[in-house]
Amino acid sequence: MYLTKEKKAEIFAKHGEKATNTGSSEGQIALFTFRINHLTEHLKRNRKDYNTERSLVKLVGKRRNLLDYLIKTDIVRYREIIKELGIRK
C-alpha cells in the first residue's frame, strides 16, 4: 500500500497544525496532491486504466474546490500552500 498511516500522519504534521488535525484545508490539499502524484505515475505506466483516470479527475476536482475555499477565506495561506506544494494555478 502506497499510503500508510505513518505517511498520512507525516503529511498532516507537515502541512496541518498537527498530525491529528486531519480537517485542515492545507493538510487535505497536501494529501490530495500526494495521491494525485501517485495516480499520475500509475497512469503513465498503465495508459488504458480508465477507472484510475476517472478517480484522478475526481481528486483534482476535490483539490480545486478546497483551493477555491482557501482563496476566499485566507489568501496568504493559499499562496503559501501553492508555493510549498508546487501546484500551478
N, C-alpha and C positions, 0 to 999 in steps of 0.2 A: 504494500500500500504506500502510495507516494505522500500522503498527508497523515502523519501520526499525531497523536495527542500532544506530544512534545513539540513538534514543529508548529502546530497550531498555537500552542501557548507561547512559543517564541515569537511568532508573528504578532500576536496581540500584545505581548510585553513590549515589543519594539515600537509598534505604531499606535497602540492604545495607551491609556494611562497605566494599566497593569494587566497581568496575564488573565485575570478573571473577568475583566471588563470586555466581554465579547459583543456588547451592544454599541460600542463606539463606532462612529462612521468611519474614522480613519482605519481602525482595525479591520472592519468589514471590507473596506476598499482594498486594503493590503492583502487580505485573504483571497478576495476575488481575483486580484492581479496575479497572485501566485498560481491559482487554479487556471486562469486564462493562459498563462505562460506554459503550464504543463500540457494543457489541451492543444495548444498551438504546436508544440513539439510533437505530440502524438499524431496530429493531423498531417504534419509534414511527412511522416513515415507511412501513414495509412490514409491515403487521399480519398478513398471511397467509403469511409466511415461516416455516413450521413447522420447517424444518431448523435455522435460526438460533435459533429459540426453544429447541429441544432442546439445542443447543450452549450456550446461555446457562444453562440449568438445570444442565448438567453442570459448567460453570465455577463456578457458585455453590456446588455441592456440593464441588468440589475446594478452593475457598477456605475453606469451612466446616470441612472436615477439617483443613486447615492451622491455622486459628484454634483449633480444639479441641486440637490438638497443642501449640500455643503456650501456651494457657491452662493445660495440665497441667504444662508444663516451666518456664515463666517468666511469671508473671502480670504483672510490671512491663512486660516487652517487649510483652505482649499489649495492655495498656492504652494504651501509647504508640502502637502501630500503629493501633489502633481510633480513637484521638483524632486522629492525624495524617491518616488517610485518610477520616475521617468515616463509618466503617462503623457501622451500628446493630446492636446485638446482638439 
